[in-house]
Amino acid sequence: MTTATSEPLAEPPHCATCGTELAGRFCHHCGEKSLQTEDFSVRGYLTDVVQQVTNLDFKLLRSFRTLLFRPGQLTREFALGRRRPYTPPLTLFLMANVLYFFLAPHTNTFNANLANQLHQQFYSQWATNSLVEKHRASPNFAMPIYDAKYNLVSRDISKSLVIINAPFLALLFFAVNRRRSRYLLVDVAFSLHFFAFLMILLTGLGLFFQFKGQFSDWLNHYFELVVALFTFGYFALAVRQCYRTSWQEALLKAAYLQLAYLITIILYRLLLFLVTLQVA
Ligand SMILES: [Zn+2]
């Protein structure tokens, strides 16, 4: 039986999963592997699993490295159809999202707490009025207790709401970038990559600033300025790299994107407030 390595297990060479006739070891229709005798050894199977897991790790590592150090390159690869070596944009975004909500609790970018909502936004006066209006009838309303409750609820909601930033920014970008990207999906990928980058940046900077001392007002303003410089730089490099534009066009679009991003994030925080107010 040791010589029977090439003996086919299914008599006619058809894919075991979808039935397509096979040419080679992998089905060209669904990707299923055509099994040989050695695929049934426990050792072979384990080697396969280990290989798949390490491949996934390499993929992820490669994707994060490219995202952080070569802005725009991941989106370009995605647009050109070189997708297998990298983690898909949405998956990358979700992973950065998890990282952000685990490690960067002190930034108010995607997770605006009640104090931020009531004092630091252009709609804060209106937000305060809505809050007062809603709880006018509750006799035992206590701000410190409500504040804690609100922040917990807001944090939970923001984890799933945060995704809407990506399509929104993508639409704003597509409006001026149509000629370059042709497909909205490419701008969606661009946007997902940007937000993944931003969340990693916020996590890194957040931890750094936290290490430097508690978040004071001064530090908060400084923090936002540093983040803005990073995002503008990322936009410029990414547009140039992804769409092969001139520096002039890249800088112009970066300025537009920076503005579009600010609008996106303000609308997001407003929406977050509205939804949280309904629940908390
Ligand atoms: Zn198949």
Boltz pocket constraint, residues with backbone or C-beta under 6 A from the ligand:
constraints:
  - pocket:
      binder: B
      contacts: [[A, 15], [A, 16], [A, 17], [A, 18], [A, 19], [A, 20], [A, 27], [A, 28], [A, 29], [A, 30], [A, 31], [A, 32]]
      max_distance: 6.0
